[in-house]
Amino acid sequence: MAEADGGGPPVRRTTERGIATITLDSERNRNALSAPLRTALLAGLRAAMADEDVRAVVLTGAGSVFCAGADLKEVAERLAGRDPDPGAPGMGEIFSAIMDAPKPVVARLNGTARAGGLGLVAAADMAIAPEDTEFAFTEVRIGLVPAVISVPVRQRLHDRALSRYLLTGEVFGAREAVAAGLLTEAVPRGDLDAAVERVADGLRAAAPGALAGAKALLAERGAEERAAEFARMTELSESYFAGEEAAEGRSAFFEKRGARWVL
């Protein structure tokens, strides 16, 4: 298995009373969606779905950040012809694994989510976060478009909120995220585990077959149609990643300065 920056696996999985908890554990990398983390996350999701003792999945993160989105250093390496793991699953495959899963997935946000991390939040069936959590679709500020994550995000955010947050890249809070449709619930940080456990208890009380059927009813489109949409959005995303604006955006990000287009 791929290792996290601390030497251990980048994703951990435990199971208790029918609930599998999958933890993104690449804290030094702000749980960014690197190739090792994507590979381990997909494996964890598949293992949980295949486990007859698992009723549902809770997806969370280690440290103060839930997920910072794409690993920009890895992207730069790939564009330079040094792809660290060309066989790793793409983000669309990860989101599909959550959206098409026969078992519910609950996002338990331990902290901030940005860009691709918000794709995980939107893909989950429910999402609960502390009230002090911050969010941002930062892509446009670094010369990118939120193409791949738009597939799950469009199913969650209301139209006006979708336009505002995707076009401005501004930071918004948990209360705004609930109002926008991104989050199910925002609670005081000390109440987070209790809020997630209430949802878990509800899922434990549901019949497994009925859960799968109810989740299928909620799907806006079939798996094949969604896969085709992810493929289109991945191609669009890659075209922007390879562009001049994205190169400037990455440089500005790493150098901690404003990009040249900032007025």
Buried (B, 14 or more C-beta within 10 A) or exposed (E): EBEBEEEEBBBBBEBEEBBBBBBBBBBEBBBBBBBBBBBBBBBBBEBBBEBEEBBBBBBBBBBEBBBBBBBBBBBBBBBEEEBBBEEBBBBBBBBBBBBBBEBBBBBBBBBBBBBBBBBBBBBBBBBBBBBEBBBBBBBBBBBBBBBBBBBBBBBBBEEEBBEBBBEEBEBBBBEBBBBBBBBBBBBEEEBBEEBBBEBBEEBEEBEBEEBBEEBEEEEEEEEEEBBEBBEBBBEBBBEBBEBEBBBBBBBBBEEEEEBEEEE
